[in-house]
Amino acid sequence: MQGTVVRKKENPFHDMDFVAVGHTQQSVEKVLADNFHNFIKTNQIGKSDEAHTLTYLILDRPFNITGEEGSHQPRTITDATTGEQLGWVQNSDLHLNNGVQGKMLDFFMNSDNGQRAVNITVNGETYKVASANGAMKAKIGYNREKI
C-alpha cells in the first residue's frame, strides 16, 4: 500500500518511529537517558502486556509538562530552570516556540507479530534490523486524524 502524507510546511518531520523488538519500557528509557538526557513520556497507546506504543518528547533543555500523561487536552511545556513556556503538546501534535528544539519519538513495543529482528551487513558492519510490518499495522489500527 502506498499513499501521500501531507504535513504542514512548518513541521514536515513530524516524529520518529522505532520498532523496539525485545525491549522494555525501562530499556527504552535507558537508551533515551544515555543519548538525550531531557525526555518525558507523554503517552502510551495500548496495554503494556500487548502490542503498544510509547511516545516520548525530547528537548534540547530540561523541561516539565503540565497535565496528565495521555491527556487529549493541550499540555504546556515549560523550562525546568526558568519556568518559561516553551510550547505545548496535544497527543502527538507538538508546537515549540522559536529557538526550542525537540521531537516526538514513538516506540512500537511487542508489535513485531512474530517477525524478529534480522542481521544485515552493510560495508562490513553488521546491524540488527526489525521489520516495520507490525508497527505499521499498529499505526493504521490506531486510525486517528494526523495533523
Secondary structure, 3 states (H helix, E strand, C coil): CCCCCCCCCCCCCCEEEEEECCCCHHHHHHHHHHHCCCEEEEEEECCCCCCEEEEEEEECCCEEECCCCCCCCCEEEEECCCCCEEEEEECCEEEECCCCCEEEEEEEECCCCCCCCEEEEECCEEEEECCCHHHHHHHHHHCCCCC
